[in-house]
Amino acid sequence: MPNVNILIEMGDMREANRTYEANLQTVKQTRELISQTISLLKASQ
């Protein structure tokens, strides 16, 4: 008998996927905010 619980492993995999997606979205939003900030700084000069 393997020492792996499929239900626990599937839950862990889904949680890791959700965490990855949330982090990816955070990076995208951060890049967008930085880009907007740079644009505003350029426009104010």
C-alpha positions in Angstrom: 0.0 0.0 0.0 1.5 3.4 -1.0 1.9 6.0 1.8 0.1 8.6 -0.3 -3.4 10.0 0.4 -4.7 11.0 -3.0 -7.4 13.4 -1.5 -4.8 15.2 0.5 -2.4 15.4 -2.4 -5.1 16.8 -4.7 -6.1 19.4 -2.1 -2.5 20.4 -1.8 -2.1 20.7 -5.6 -5.2 22.8 -5.9 -4.1 25.1 -3.1 -0.7 25.5 -4.7 -2.3 26.3 -8.0 -4.5 28.9 -6.4 -1.6 30.4 -4.6 0.4 30.6 -7.8 -2.4 32.2 -9.7 -2.9 34.8 -6.9 0.8 35.6 -6.9 0.9 35.9 -10.7 -2.0 38.3 -10.6 -0.2 40.4 -7.9 2.9 40.6 -10.1 0.8 41.7 -13.1 -1.0 44.4 -11.1 2.3 45.6 -9.6 3.8 45.9 -13.1 0.8 47.8 -14.3 1.0 50.2 -11.3 4.7 50.8 -11.9 4.0 51.5 -15.6 1.2 53.9 -14.8 3.5 55.7 -12.3 6.3 56.1 -14.8 3.8 57.4 -17.4 2.5 60.0 -14.9 6.0 61.0 -14.0 6.9 61.5 -17.7 3.8 63.5 -18.3 4.4 65.8 -15.4 7.8 66.9 -16.7 
